[in-house]
Amino acid sequence: MKKFMNGADTFVAESLDGFVRAHDGLVMFGPGRKFIRRTHLKKGKVAVISGGGAGHEPMHVGFVGHGMLDAACTGHVFTSPTPDQVLAAIEACDTGAGTLLVVKNYDGDVMNFEMAAELAQAGGRSVDMVFVNDDVATEAAPRSTGRRGVAGTLVVEKIIGAAAESGMPLETLKRLGEKTVAAIRSKGVAIGGATVPGGVSATFALGPDEMEMGVGIHGEPGRARSAFQNAETIAGLLADDVIRALVAERGRDVLLFVNGFGSTPASELYLMYGAMRKRVEASDLVVARSLVGSYVTSLDMAGLSVTLAVLDATGCEFWDAPVLTPSLRWGH
């Protein structure tokens, strides 16, 4: 498959190099280029660190900066960063108040971040973790270790990042993170698979009249293949599953986040946002905050996901708080 690259083996490193050069006022490489960190660390603030495989950009590196992440570790395409990358980020970004790791619920990520946390704790550092598991498509999947962490990770990183910026201590920050995770649900749909650098075909193939419901962000096929439908029907299918899993009381404020997987034009994302908003409001939920765009991608997958997050007054406050990162910024 054709890609703008020099080689599959250098794809991630060269992409990260270009990213840092493009945003050198906000971010920089850590020692050994093992991670990307914000240029200026804040003394006495809990460090918030996340990461994952390449291919999801702008997540996670695009969310490094004031009001969000202190550092992000990037592995090979769709592959978890190694424990030594995460440990290096902890050691570099801990300014005295400890570190909170935000981890998507995938086996590789969980194992490697837990190992790094244990090594850091053995060295006398205060480290805790929050696991994101918002994907309703894997609620009761066979051989599953629970719901996957997908686009809702952005919401968790934004709210935790703002709370950490305000001076919230590690123990309280972890509780806020767990509360935030519990109030988020997502589901994705695709009409075409992702093409991995160096690969010869897409991760899954669909006929001209087919779609996949419940796809993941690592190019995984969906939980069900069905006939392609119009936007209103697709929005209804997604909304019904996400709202049912959210178990939110009527009248609650929610964030509605429509996220593109890489190849879906903004015009289609906004069209789907409009269709989704009608379905959400028809369920007596109040769309108090919105986000639309390709923020948690799966390389060039043609598809999108819908995320709903219940927001209380604290959640709204930290969502609205100033943020200045390469890919998310407001209030400055």
C-alpha positions as CSV (number, residue, x, y, z in Angstrom):
1,M,0.0,0.0,0.0
2,K,1.3,3.5,-0.9
3,K,2.4,5.7,2.0
4,F,4.3,8.9,2.3
5,M,7.3,7.4,4.0
6,N,10.9,6.4,3.5
7,G,10.5,2.9,5.0
8,A,8.2,1.0,7.3
9,D,11.1,0.5,9.8
10,T,11.7,4.3,10.2
11,F,8.1,5.5,9.8
12,V,7.4,6.1,13.5
13,A,10.7,7.6,14.4
14,E,10.6,10.0,11.5
15,S,7.0,10.9,12.2
16,L,7.8,11.8,15.8
17,D,10.8,13.8,14.7
18,G,8.6,15.9,12.4
19,F,6.0,16.3,15.2
20,V,8.5,17.7,17.7
21,R,10.0,20.0,15.1
22,A,6.6,21.3,14.2
23,H,5.7,22.0,17.9
24,D,9.0,22.7,19.4
25,G,7.6,25.6,21.5
26,L,5.4,23.1,23.4
27,V,7.1,19.7,23.3
28,M,10.5,18.1,23.2
29,F,12.0,14.6,23.2
30,G,13.0,13.1,26.6
31,P,16.4,11.4,27.1
32,G,17.1,8.8,24.4
33,R,14.0,9.9,22.4
34,K,12.1,7.4,24.5
35,F,9.1,9.7,25.0
36,I,7.8,13.2,24.3
37,R,7.3,15.6,27.1
38,R,6.1,19.2,27.6
39,T,8.9,21.7,27.3
40,H,8.2,23.3,30.7
41,L,7.3,21.0,33.6
42,K,5.5,22.5,36.6
43,K,7.2,21.9,39.9
44,G,5.1,20.3,42.6
45,K,2.4,19.1,40.2
46,V,1.4,15.5,39.8
47,A,2.8,14.3,36.4
48,V,0.2,12.9,34.1
49,I,1.6,10.4,31.6
50,S,0.0,8.2,28.9
51,G,0.9,6.5,25.7
52,G,0.3,3.7,23.3
53,G,1.2,2.5,19.8
54,A,1.7,4.9,16.9
55,G,-1.2,5.1,14.5
56,H,-3.6,6.9,16.8
57,E,-2.3,10.4,16.2
58,P,-2.9,13.0,17.4
59,M,-3.5,10.8,20.5
60,H,-1.3,10.7,22.6
61,V,1.6,13.0,21.7
62,G,-0.8,15.7,20.4
63,F,-2.2,16.1,23.9
64,V,1.1,16.8,25.6
65,G,1.1,20.3,27.1
66,H,-0.4,22.7,29.7
67,G,-3.7,21.3,31.1
68,M,-3.3,17.8,29.7
69,L,-0.3,15.4,29.6
70,D,3.2,15.9,30.9
71,A,4.5,13.2,28.7
72,A,3.5,10.5,26.1
73,C,5.3,7.3,25.2
74,T,4.9,6.0,21.7
75,G,5.4,2.4,20.6
76,H,5.6,0.9,17.1
77,V,2.4,1.0,15.0
78,F,-0.5,-0.4,17.1
79,T,2.1,-1.7,19.7
80,S,2.4,-0.7,23.3
81,P,5.4,1.3,24.4
82,T,8.0,-0.7,26.4
83,P,8.3,-0.5,30.2
84,D,11.7,1.3,29.9
85,Q,10.0,4.1,27.9
86,V,7.3,4.6,30.5
87,L,9.8,4.4,33.4
88,A,12.1,7.0,31.7
89,A,9.1,9.3,31.4
90,I,8.1,8.9,35.0
91,E,11.7,9.6,36.2
92,A,12.0,12.7,34.0
93,C,8.6,14.2,34.7
94,D,8.1,13.5,38.5
95,T,8.7,16.9,40.1
96,G,7.9,15.8,43.6
97,A,4.1,15.2,43.7
98,G,4.1,11.8,42.1
99,T,2.8,10.4,38.8
100,L,-0.5,9.2,37.5
101,L,-0.5,6.9,34.4
102,V,-3.5,6.9,32.1
103,V,-3.7,3.5,30.5
104,K,-6.0,2.2,27.8
105,N,-7.4,-1.3,28.7
106,Y,-5.4,-3.4,26.2
107,D,-3.4,-6.3,27.5
108,G,0.0,-5.0,26.2
109,D,-0.5,-1.5,27.5
110,V,-1.7,-2.7,30.9
111,M,1.2,-5.1,31.3
112,N,3.9,-2.7,30.2
113,F,2.6,0.3,32.2
114,E,2.1,-1.8,35.3
115,M,5.7,-3.1,35.0
116,A,7.0,0.5,34.7
117,A,5.0,1.6,37.7
118,E,6.3,-1.2,39.8
119,L,9.9,-0.4,38.9
120,A,9.3,3.3,39.7
121,Q,7.7,2.4,43.0
122,A,10.6,0.2,43.9
123,G,12.8,3.2,43.3
124,G,10.8,5.2,45.9
125,R,8.5,7.1,43.6
126,S,4.8,7.6,44.1
127,V,3.0,6.2,41.0
128,D,-0.7,5.3,40.5
129,M,-2.8,4.3,37.5
130,V,-6.2,4.8,35.9
131,F,-7.4,2.3,33.3
132,V,-9.8,3.6,30.6
133,N,-12.4,1.1,29.4
134,D,-15.1,2.9,27.5
135,D,-15.7,0.7,24.4
136,V,-19.2,-0.9,24.7
137,A,-18.5,-3.2,21.8
138,T,-16.3,-5.3,24.1
139,E,-18.6,-5.3,27.1
140,A,-19.1,-9.1,27.0
141,A,-16.9,-10.3,24.2
142,P,-15.5,-13.8,24.4
143,R,-11.9,-14.0,25.7
144,S,-12.1,-10.3,26.6
145,T,-10.3,-8.7,29.6
146,G,-13.0,-6.1,29.7
147,R,-14.0,-3.1,27.7
148,R,-11.2,-1.6,25.5
149,G,-10.0,1.9,26.0
150,V,-10.7,4.0,22.9
151,A,-11.7,7.6,22.2
152,G,-12.9,8.2,25.8
153,T,-9.2,8.3,26.7
154,L,-9.1,11.9,25.4
155,V,-11.8,12.9,27.8
156,V,-10.0,11.3,30.8
157,E,-6.7,12.9,29.9
158,K,-8.3,16.3,29.5
159,I,-10.2,16.2,32.8
160,I,-7.3,14.7,34.8
161,G,-4.8,17.0,33.2
162,A,-6.8,20.1,34.2
163,A,-7.2,18.8,37.7
164,A,-3.5,18.1,38.0
165,E,-2.8,21.6,36.7
166,S,-5.0,23.0,39.5
167,G,-2.8,21.3,42.1
168,M,-5.0,18.2,43.0
169,P,-2.9,15.6,44.9
170,L,-2.3,12.1,43.5
171,E,-4.7,10.1,45.6
172,T,-7.6,12.5,44.8
173,L,-6.6,12.7,41.1
174,K,-6.8,8.9,40.9
175,R,-10.3,8.9,42.4
176,L,-11.4,11.6,39.9
177,G,-10.0,9.6,37.1
178,E,-11.9,6.4,38.1
179,K,-15.1,8.4,38.4
180,T,-14.5,10.0,35.0
181,V,-13.9,6.6,33.4
182,A,-17.1,5.1,34.9
183,A,-19.1,7.9,33.2
184,I,-17.8,7.4,29.6
185,R,-18.9,5.0,26.9
186,S,-18.0,4.8,23.2
187,K,-18.6,2.7,20.1
188,G,-17.2,2.8,16.6
189,V,-18.2,1.9,13.1
190,A,-16.2,1.6,9.9
191,I,-16.7,1.2,6.2
192,G,-13.0,0.3,5.4
193,G,-10.0,-1.0,7.3
194,A,-6.7,0.6,8.2
195,T,-3.5,0.1,6.1
196,V,-0.4,-0.5,8.2
197,P,3.0,0.8,6.9
198,G,4.7,-2.0,5.1
199,G,1.5,-4.0,4.8
200,V,0.1,-5.2,1.5
201,S,-3.6,-4.8,2.3
202,A,-6.1,-3.3,4.7
203,T,-6.6,-4.9,8.1
204,F,-10.1,-6.0,7.0
205,A,-12.0,-5.8,3.7
206,L,-15.6,-4.8,3.2
207,G,-17.8,-5.1,0.2
208,P,-19.3,-1.9,-1.3
209,D,-22.6,-2.4,0.7
210,E,-21.1,-3.5,4.0
211,M,-20.1,-1.9,7.3
212,E,-18.5,-3.1,10.5
213,M,-20.1,-2.1,13.9
214,G,-17.9,-2.2,17.0
215,V,-14.4,-1.7,15.4
216,G,-11.4,-1.0,17.6
217,I,-8.6,1.6,17.2
218,H,-5.9,-0.9,16.3
219,G,-7.4,-1.8,12.9
220,E,-9.5,-4.6,14.5
221,P,-12.6,-5.6,12.6
222,G,-16.0,-5.1,14.2
223,R,-18.2,-7.3,16.3
224,A,-20.9,-7.4,13.6
225,R,-20.8,-7.0,9.9
226,S,-24.1,-5.7,8.3
227,A,-25.5,-4.0,5.3
228,F,-24.5,-0.3,5.0
229,Q,-27.2,2.2,6.1
230,N,-27.8,5.9,5.9
231,A,-26.4,8.3,8.5
232,E,-29.6,8.5,10.6
233,T,-29.8,4.7,10.9
234,I,-26.1,4.4,11.8
235,A,-26.4,7.1,14.4
236,G,-29.4,5.4,15.9
237,L,-27.5,2.1,16.1
238,L,-24.6,3.7,17.8
239,A,-26.6,5.9,20.1
240,D,-28.9,3.1,21.3
241,D,-25.9,1.0,22.4
242,V,-23.9,3.8,24.0
243,I,-26.8,5.4,25.8
244,R,-28.0,2.0,27.1
245,A,-24.5,1.2,28.4
246,L,-24.1,4.7,30.0
247,V,-27.1,4.3,32.3
248,A,-27.4,8.0,32.7
249,E,-30.3,9.7,34.5
250,R,-32.7,11.8,32.4
251,G,-31.7,15.4,32.3
252,R,-28.0,14.8,32.9
253,D,-25.4,17.0,31.1
254,V,-23.2,15.0,28.7
255,L,-20.3,15.6,26.4
256,L,-20.9,14.4,22.9
257,F,-17.7,13.5,21.1
258,V,-17.8,12.4,17.4
259,N,-14.3,11.1,16.5
260,G,-12.9,10.3,13.1
261,F,-10.7,7.3,12.5
262,G,-8.4,8.9,9.9
263,S,-10.1,8.9,6.5
264,T,-13.5,10.3,7.3
265,P,-14.0,13.9,6.1
266,A,-15.0,16.6,8.6
267,S,-18.2,17.2,6.7
268,E,-19.3,13.6,7.4
269,L,-18.3,13.9,11.0
270,Y,-20.4,17.0,11.5
271,L,-23.3,15.4,9.7
272,M,-23.1,12.4,12.0
273,Y,-22.8,14.7,15.0
274,G,-26.1,16.3,14.0
275,A,-27.8,13.0,13.7
276,M,-26.3,11.7,17.0
277,R,-27.3,14.9,18.8
278,K,-30.9,14.4,17.9
279,R,-30.8,10.8,19.2
280,V,-29.1,11.8,22.4
281,E,-31.5,14.7,23.1
282,A,-34.5,12.4,22.3
283,S,-33.3,10.3,25.2
284,D,-33.6,13.2,27.6
285,L,-29.9,13.9,28.0
286,V,-28.6,17.4,27.7
287,V,-25.6,17.9,25.3
288,A,-23.7,20.5,27.4
289,R,-20.3,20.1,25.7
290,S,-19.3,18.9,22.2
291,L,-16.1,17.9,20.3
292,V,-15.9,16.8,16.7
293,G,-12.8,15.8,14.8
294,S,-10.2,13.1,14.1
295,Y,-8.4,13.0,17.5
296,V,-8.1,9.2,18.2
297,T,-7.4,7.6,14.9
298,S,-6.6,4.2,13.5
299,L,-4.2,5.3,10.8
300,D,-6.4,5.7,7.7
301,M,-9.4,3.7,8.7
302,A,-12.6,4.9,7.1
303,G,-15.0,5.2,10.1
304,L,-15.8,7.1,13.2
305,S,-16.7,6.6,16.9
306,V,-19.2,8.2,19.2
307,T,-18.4,8.9,22.8
308,L,-20.8,10.1,25.5
309,A,-19.5,11.3,28.9
310,V,-21.7,12.3,31.8
311,L,-20.4,15.6,33.2
312,D,-21.1,16.9,36.7
313,A,-20.1,20.4,37.7
314,T,-16.5,19.3,38.4
315,G,-16.3,17.6,35.1
316,C,-17.5,20.6,33.2
317,E,-15.1,22.8,35.1
318,F,-12.1,20.7,34.2
319,W,-13.2,20.1,30.6
320,D,-13.6,23.9,30.2
321,A,-10.2,24.7,31.9
322,P,-7.5,26.2,29.6
323,V,-5.5,23.7,27.6
324,L,-2.5,24.3,25.3
325,T,-1.3,21.3,23.4
326,P,-0.4,20.8,19.7
327,S,-3.8,19.3,19.0
328,L,-6.3,20.6,21.6
329,R,-6.3,24.2,22.8
330,W,-8.7,26.7,24.2
331,G,-8.9,29.3,27.0
332,H,-5.5,30.8,26.2
